[in-house]
Amino acid sequence: MAAKFKLDGGMIPRTVKRMMDERAEERVSDGSGTAVMTLRDRRHVVRIVNSSPSGAMVIFPLEPHIGEQLSLQLIDRGTVGARVRWVRDGRIGVSFDEAQG
């Protein structure tokens, strides 16, 4: 039986802090920004820590599964689909389904 989610290099369970920043895109700090996140058919108001055209880091006290699908309603982009890429210390990293310009 095939697994529902495939763990690839883009989905990393973060147990250790990143030693170096290998990301190609600049992150924009959104420390006071909020968004509405829909996960498992429930809506949550979350705080955006930072974002880029391809993803975001949000503060979220629950622990979603790596690879889990969700949506974020962002003030400047509208509603975008996303997937959980990592979970650590009350924060989650998500990648948007399509890069937003």
C-alpha positions in Angstrom: 0.0 0.0 0.0 1.4 3.4 -1.0 1.9 6.1 1.6 -0.4 9.1 1.3 2.4 11.6 1.6 5.9 11.3 0.1 8.7 12.8 2.1 11.1 14.5 -0.2 13.9 17.0 0.2 11.4 19.9 0.3 9.7 18.5 3.4 11.9 18.4 6.4 10.9 17.7 10.0 12.9 20.4 11.8 14.4 19.2 15.0 17.6 21.2 14.6 17.9 24.8 13.8 19.0 25.5 10.2 22.7 25.9 10.2 22.8 28.0 7.0 20.3 29.7 4.9 20.2 28.0 1.5 17.0 29.6 0.3 17.2 31.5 -3.0 14.4 33.9 -2.3 14.5 36.9 0.1 12.1 36.6 3.0 10.0 39.6 4.0 9.4 40.0 7.7 5.7 40.2 8.5 5.9 40.2 12.2 2.7 42.0 12.8 0.8 40.6 9.8 -2.0 38.1 10.2 -3.8 35.7 8.0 -6.7 33.3 8.1 -5.5 29.7 7.7 -7.9 26.9 6.9 -6.8 23.5 8.0 -9.0 20.4 8.3 -12.1 22.5 7.5 -11.4 24.8 10.5 -10.4 28.5 10.2 -7.6 29.9 12.5 -6.2 33.4 12.7 -2.4 33.1 12.5 0.5 35.5 12.7 2.8 35.6 9.7 6.5 35.7 10.7 7.9 36.1 7.2 7.0 35.3 3.6 8.4 35.0 0.2 6.8 34.5 -3.3 6.9 30.7 -2.7 6.0 30.3 1.0 5.7 31.6 4.6 6.4 30.9 8.2 3.5 31.2 10.5 3.0 31.0 14.3 0.5 28.2 14.9 0.2 26.3 18.2 -1.2 23.0 16.8 1.0 20.5 15.0 -0.2 19.8 11.4 1.3 16.9 9.5 4.2 17.5 7.1 2.8 17.5 3.6 -0.7 18.4 4.8 -2.8 20.7 2.6 -4.1 24.0 3.9 -5.0 27.4 2.6 -4.0 30.9 3.7 -6.1 34.0 3.2 -3.4 36.8 2.8 -4.2 40.5 2.7 -1.9 41.1 -0.3 -2.5 37.9 -2.3 -5.9 36.6 -1.5 -6.4 32.9 -0.8 -3.6 30.6 -1.7 -3.3 26.9 -1.4 -0.2 25.6 0.5 1.4 22.6 2.0 3.2 22.2 5.4 6.9 21.7 4.9 8.2 21.8 8.5 6.9 22.1 12.1 9.0 23.4 15.0 8.4 25.1 18.3 4.9 26.6 17.6 5.8 27.7 14.1 5.2 26.0 10.7 6.7 26.6 7.3 4.5 26.3 4.3 5.1 26.4 0.6 2.5 27.9 -1.7 1.1 25.5 -4.3 2.1 28.0 -7.1 4.7 30.7 -6.7 3.0 34.1 -6.2 4.6 37.1 -7.8 
